[in-house]
């Protein structure tokens, strides 16, 4: 078994490997899509370049496993995409990929690390325990809303955010999602083209927001929904989700909208089901503090 960084001519083999495994709940990794085109585009958008972010496992001249890593020094976090392995010696190869990622610099030291996979992916859970990751409380539930459901949406609206609400948005986002993968400022820096924040305001006060985007895979995503405590249970969350969903599906190339919510957030789940979103997957996350177990 040989572990090394990916070569420039090996991307398609890795994409095919991941795409072959993703539909199987026992191998599913939350960060990746299901189709090869989606997975390829996702890897091409890695911040530090896919060629610097993937280690592979080779057995008898065949790529049988990979581990991709995305990381951000600003938030001090690293997201481990995998391990993705098609071999009977899954556990051995997974450990070797993890070591190889650290030794090659694909996984920098001193960062909080995160894994994310289907609840049925017991191999990932065992890997997490071996390497001192702690299982996060609850699960992440993935919902989707498809284009053919568009006619069922009520006529509710929200406004696009204006610069005068930027500070209030950052404050509400940080309060609602204090450990999110994007800070409020990072979201604002992404507001170009097919990424936008919708808001509901009253008397110059920001009552709630939703961040919606269209990925290069042609799917719409709702990443964050935040409503001020004083404004909850007034239908603002529904207004925001409906407005964002309508906007995302106004693009002809968007076939569906996806969103993720904690399984413990029963109010949000009830809201999404009431609007017409359908349950797609249930995922669990594992996190490891810097240098634990080293």
C-alpha positions as CSV (number, residue, x, y, z in Angstrom):
1,X,0.0,0.0,0.0
2,X,1.4,3.4,-1.0
3,X,0.1,6.7,0.2
4,X,1.0,10.0,-1.5
5,X,-0.4,13.3,-2.8
6,X,-2.5,13.2,-5.9
7,X,-0.9,13.8,-9.2
8,X,-2.2,16.2,-11.8
9,X,-3.5,13.4,-14.1
10,X,-5.4,11.5,-11.4
11,X,-8.3,13.8,-10.6
12,X,-10.8,12.0,-12.8
13,X,-9.9,8.6,-11.2
14,X,-10.5,10.1,-7.7
15,X,-13.8,11.7,-8.8
16,X,-15.0,8.4,-10.2
17,X,-14.0,6.6,-6.9
18,X,-15.9,9.1,-4.8
19,X,-19.0,9.1,-7.1
20,X,-19.0,5.3,-7.0
21,X,-19.1,5.3,-3.2
22,X,-21.4,8.3,-2.4
23,X,-24.8,6.8,-3.1
24,X,-24.1,4.0,-0.6
25,X,-25.1,5.2,2.9
26,X,-22.3,3.1,4.5
27,X,-19.8,5.2,2.6
28,X,-21.5,8.6,2.2
29,X,-19.6,11.7,3.1
30,X,-21.7,14.8,3.8
31,X,-19.6,17.4,2.0
32,X,-19.7,15.8,-1.4
33,X,-22.6,15.6,-3.9
34,X,-23.8,12.4,-5.5
35,X,-22.8,12.9,-9.2
36,X,-19.4,12.9,-10.7
37,X,-19.8,16.4,-12.2
38,X,-20.8,17.9,-8.9
39,X,-17.9,16.2,-7.1
40,X,-15.4,17.3,-9.7
41,X,-16.5,20.9,-9.6
42,X,-16.5,20.9,-5.8
43,X,-12.9,19.7,-5.7
44,X,-11.9,22.3,-8.3
45,X,-13.1,25.0,-6.0
46,X,-10.9,24.0,-3.1
47,X,-9.3,27.1,-1.6
48,X,-5.8,25.8,-1.7
49,X,-6.1,23.9,-5.0
50,X,-7.2,20.3,-5.3
51,X,-3.7,19.2,-6.3
52,X,-2.5,20.4,-2.8
53,X,-5.5,19.1,-0.9
54,X,-5.8,15.3,-1.7
55,X,-3.9,12.2,-0.6
56,X,-4.5,8.9,-2.3
57,X,-4.0,5.2,-1.5
58,X,-2.6,3.0,-4.2
59,X,-2.7,-0.8,-4.1
60,X,-1.4,-2.9,-7.1
61,X,-1.2,0.3,-9.2
62,X,-4.9,1.1,-8.5
63,X,-6.2,4.1,-6.6
64,X,-8.4,2.5,-3.9
65,X,-8.8,5.4,-1.5
66,X,-8.5,9.1,-1.0
67,X,-8.8,11.8,1.6
68,X,-9.4,15.5,0.7
69,X,-8.9,18.4,3.1
70,X,-10.2,21.9,3.0
71,X,-8.9,24.3,5.7
72,X,-9.1,27.9,6.8
73,X,-6.6,29.6,9.1
74,X,-9.0,32.5,9.9
75,X,-11.5,30.1,11.6
76,X,-8.7,27.7,12.6
77,X,-10.6,24.7,11.2
78,X,-10.0,21.9,8.8
79,X,-12.7,19.7,7.1
80,X,-11.7,16.2,6.3
81,X,-13.6,15.0,3.2
82,X,-13.4,11.2,3.7
83,X,-11.8,8.9,4.0
84,X,-13.3,7.5,0.8
85,X,-12.1,3.9,0.3
86,X,-13.1,1.0,-1.9
87,X,-11.1,-1.9,-0.4
88,X,-11.7,-4.6,2.2
89,X,-8.9,-3.2,4.4
90,X,-10.9,0.1,5.0
91,X,-9.7,0.8,8.5
92,X,-6.0,0.2,7.7
93,X,-6.1,2.4,4.6
94,X,-8.1,5.1,6.4
95,X,-5.4,5.4,9.1
96,X,-2.6,5.5,6.5
97,X,-4.4,8.3,4.6
98,X,-4.8,10.3,7.7
99,X,-1.2,10.0,8.6
100,X,-0.2,10.8,5.0
101,X,-2.3,13.9,4.9
102,X,-0.5,15.2,8.0
103,X,3.0,14.2,6.8
104,X,2.5,15.7,3.4
105,X,1.1,19.1,4.6
106,X,-2.3,18.5,3.1
107,X,-3.7,18.6,6.6
108,X,-1.9,21.5,8.5
109,X,-1.2,21.0,12.2
110,X,-2.8,23.0,15.0
111,X,-6.3,23.2,13.5
112,X,-9.7,21.9,14.8
113,X,-10.6,19.0,12.5
114,X,-14.1,17.9,11.4
115,X,-15.5,14.8,9.8
116,X,-19.1,14.6,8.4
117,X,-20.8,11.5,7.1
118,X,-24.1,9.6,7.0
119,X,-25.2,8.1,10.4
120,X,-25.0,4.7,8.7
121,X,-21.3,5.2,7.8
122,X,-20.1,3.2,10.8
123,X,-16.6,2.9,9.5
124,X,-16.3,6.7,9.6
125,X,-17.5,6.6,13.2
126,X,-14.9,4.0,14.2
127,X,-12.2,6.0,12.4
128,X,-13.3,9.1,14.5
129,X,-13.0,7.2,17.7
130,X,-9.6,5.8,16.9
131,X,-8.3,9.3,16.3
132,X,-9.9,11.0,19.3
133,X,-12.6,12.9,17.4
134,X,-15.7,13.5,19.6
135,X,-19.1,12.9,18.2
136,X,-21.2,16.1,18.1
137,X,-24.6,16.1,19.8
138,X,-27.5,15.4,17.5
139,X,-27.4,14.9,13.8
140,X,-27.6,17.1,10.7
141,X,-30.7,16.6,8.6
142,X,-30.6,17.4,4.9
143,X,-33.8,18.6,3.2
144,X,-34.5,19.4,-0.4
145,X,-37.2,21.3,-2.4
146,X,-37.5,20.4,-6.1
147,X,-38.5,22.6,-9.0
148,X,-41.8,20.7,-9.6
149,X,-43.0,21.8,-6.2
150,X,-42.6,25.5,-6.9
151,X,-46.3,26.0,-7.5
152,X,-47.0,25.0,-3.8
153,X,-45.1,27.9,-2.3
154,X,-47.1,30.7,-0.8
155,X,-46.7,34.3,-1.9
156,X,-44.3,35.6,0.7
157,X,-41.4,37.9,0.2
158,X,-38.2,39.4,1.8
159,X,-35.7,42.1,0.8
160,X,-32.2,41.8,-0.4
161,X,-29.8,43.1,2.2
162,X,-28.5,46.7,2.0
163,X,-25.2,48.0,3.3
164,X,-26.9,49.8,6.2
165,X,-27.8,46.4,7.7
166,X,-24.3,44.9,7.4
167,X,-23.3,45.4,11.0
168,X,-26.6,44.2,12.3
169,X,-26.3,41.1,10.1
170,X,-22.8,40.3,11.3
171,X,-23.9,40.6,14.9
172,X,-27.0,38.4,14.4
173,X,-25.1,35.8,12.5
174,X,-22.3,35.5,15.1
175,X,-24.9,35.2,17.8
176,X,-26.9,32.6,16.0
177,X,-24.0,30.6,14.6
178,X,-21.0,31.3,16.8
179,X,-18.9,28.5,15.4
180,X,-20.0,28.4,11.8
181,X,-17.8,27.6,8.8
182,X,-18.4,31.2,7.5
183,X,-18.3,34.3,9.6
184,X,-20.7,37.1,8.9
185,X,-18.0,39.1,7.2
186,X,-17.0,36.2,5.0
187,X,-20.6,35.9,3.9
188,X,-20.8,39.5,2.9
189,X,-17.6,39.1,0.9
190,X,-19.4,36.4,-1.1
191,X,-22.3,38.5,-2.1
192,X,-21.7,38.6,-5.8
193,X,-23.5,36.9,-8.7
194,X,-25.6,34.0,-7.4
195,X,-25.0,34.4,-3.7
196,X,-27.2,36.7,-1.6
197,X,-28.7,37.5,1.8
198,X,-32.4,38.2,2.2
199,X,-33.6,40.1,5.2
200,X,-36.8,41.1,7.0
201,X,-36.7,44.5,8.7
202,X,-39.0,46.7,10.7
203,X,-38.4,50.3,11.7
204,X,-34.7,50.1,10.6
205,X,-34.2,47.0,12.8
206,X,-33.0,43.7,11.3
207,X,-35.4,41.0,12.4
208,X,-34.0,38.0,10.4
209,X,-31.9,36.9,7.5
210,X,-31.2,34.0,5.2
211,X,-28.1,33.3,3.2
212,X,-28.8,31.6,-0.2
213,X,-26.5,30.6,-3.0
214,X,-26.3,28.7,-6.3
215,X,-23.3,26.4,-6.5
216,X,-21.5,25.5,-9.7
217,X,-23.2,22.1,-9.5
218,X,-26.5,23.8,-10.5
219,X,-28.2,23.4,-7.2
220,X,-29.4,26.0,-4.8
221,X,-28.4,26.0,-1.2
222,X,-29.7,27.7,1.9
223,X,-26.8,27.8,4.3
224,X,-27.9,30.0,7.2
225,X,-31.3,31.2,8.6
226,X,-31.2,33.5,11.6
227,X,-34.1,35.3,13.4
228,X,-33.7,37.8,16.3
229,X,-35.0,36.4,19.6
230,X,-37.6,39.2,19.9
231,X,-39.0,38.4,16.4
232,X,-39.4,34.7,16.7
233,X,-42.8,32.9,16.2
234,X,-44.0,35.7,14.0
235,X,-43.6,33.9,10.6
236,X,-40.4,35.6,9.7
237,X,-38.5,32.4,9.2
238,X,-41.1,31.2,6.8
239,X,-41.0,34.4,4.8
240,X,-37.3,34.2,4.5
241,X,-37.1,30.5,3.5
242,X,-39.9,31.0,0.9
243,X,-38.3,34.1,-0.6
244,X,-34.9,32.4,-0.8
245,X,-36.4,29.2,-2.3
246,X,-38.3,31.2,-4.9
247,X,-35.2,33.2,-5.8
248,X,-33.0,30.2,-6.2
249,X,-35.6,28.3,-8.4
250,X,-36.0,31.4,-10.6
251,X,-32.8,30.3,-12.3
252,X,-33.7,27.8,-14.9
253,X,-30.6,25.7,-14.3
254,X,-31.4,25.1,-10.6
255,X,-33.3,21.9,-10.2
256,X,-33.6,21.8,-6.5
257,X,-32.7,23.6,-3.3
258,X,-30.9,21.9,-0.4
259,X,-30.6,22.9,3.3
260,X,-29.2,21.4,6.5
261,X,-30.6,21.7,10.0
262,X,-29.7,20.2,13.3
263,X,-32.0,17.3,14.3
264,X,-32.5,19.0,17.7
265,X,-34.0,22.1,16.0
266,X,-37.5,20.7,15.9
267,X,-39.0,24.1,15.2
268,X,-36.9,24.6,12.1
269,X,-37.6,21.0,10.9
270,X,-41.4,21.6,11.3
271,X,-41.0,24.8,9.4
272,X,-39.2,23.2,6.5
273,X,-41.7,20.3,6.3
274,X,-44.6,22.7,6.4
275,X,-43.2,24.7,3.5
276,X,-42.8,21.4,1.5
277,X,-39.1,20.4,1.9
278,X,-38.5,16.7,1.8
279,X,-36.0,14.7,4.0
280,X,-33.0,13.5,2.0
281,X,-30.2,12.4,4.4
282,X,-29.3,12.3,8.1
283,X,-25.6,13.0,8.8
284,X,-23.4,13.1,11.9
285,X,-20.3,15.2,12.6
286,X,-17.2,14.5,14.6
287,X,-14.7,17.1,15.8
288,X,-11.2,17.0,17.2
289,X,-9.5,19.8,19.1
290,X,-6.0,20.8,17.9
291,X,-3.2,18.4,18.8
292,X,-5.5,16.0,20.7
293,X,-4.1,12.4,20.7
294,X,-0.8,13.5,19.1
